[in-house]
Amino acid sequence: FQIGPSRIFARSTCGKSIDRITKQTLTQRSFSNKISSMGSSIETNESIEKIKRTKVKQIFEGDEKILGEEVIVKGWVRTKRSQKSFTFLEINDGSNLKGLQAVIGEDISSFNETGKITTGCSVALRGVVKESPGKGQKYELSVSEVRLIGECPKDYPLQKKRHSQEFLRGIAHLRPRTNTIAAVSRVRSALAYSTHKFFQESGFQFIQTPIITGSDCEGAGEMFRVTTLPLNALPLNDRKGIDFQKDFFGKPAFLTVSGQLSAEAYACALGDVYTFGPTFRAENSQTTRHLAEFQMIEPEMAFADLFDAMENAEMFVKMVVSHVLENCADEMKF
């Protein structure tokens, strides 16, 4: 279900568009569409679509005014626990480390949907926010309507236990759903945001330096080569060397090891600039101190001395660390 700025696209698993409706149309008339997703058929109607989705993080960060509010929560099922007349779901939508407990009673009309729900399913829940009597949770959702968006096979590999990083590498498409990878992703996002915020508010210009380059900036390390030449039949020149004139750029090309060279040139025209982009190093080292790819921040300042650079670096570190501690406290504790 892909939502763009002005349109909603409902797509089947084969990628064909089966419905296209503008947001303006959505507010003018009711509609009911059956959408195929992972082999399941669900019905989307006004009752659950009219209310704007509320993220789990917003619910937990809300004050007591949110109690009694009717909300729509959409996310993925972390755990399911069924009793005689109630079903308990833990829903996580990626906005928060901790999931939201949803309590579904057998008296609601869509209770039968819970029989299809398993760990990993995506669901939409309509309900009222209530104070939770359970320990370690501030609020819970008393559900009045359940919609199964996407089914999940019974052999879904992520269960309620810790998985090793080696195991998660084998299911790379699912590991962002784990607490560890999700927490790291939110911290990285906060760091990136605060990095741009700091430099922009300090009067720096953001420079997008080339990723493919012919320069070995400062001889910083081994470089990954980029070529379109056929590796099984490399063209040779008169000296029996590789004829790079027949390559895409007509010369050797590599993935950049640093954007500093370009940043220095721009600093001599724009004053204070910074780069923040992908950087590649081809050292074949398996230690935790070496990465083949990473994001590097490189500020360059015109008419500045060592003390200016030191002050800039100190203020930058203070701001990004403060921002992360303020906005990702749960992730850092985890």
Secondary structure, 3 states (H helix, E strand, C coil): CEECCCEEEEECCCCCEEEEEEHHHHHHCCCCEEEEECCEEEEECHHHHCCCECCHHHHHHCCHHHCCCEEEEEEEEEEEEECCCEEEEEEECCCCCCCEEEEEECCCCCHHHHHHCCCCCEEEEEEEEEECCCCCCCEEEEEEEEEEEECCCCCCCCCCCCCCHHHHHCCCCCHHHCHHHHHHHHHHHHHHHHHHHHHHHCCCEECCCCCEECCCHHHCCCCCEECCCCCCCCCECCCCCECHHHCCCCCCEEECCCCHHHHHHHHHHHCCEEEEEEEECCCCCCCCCCCCEEEEEEEECCCCCHHHHHHHHHHHHHHHHHHHHHHCHHHHHC
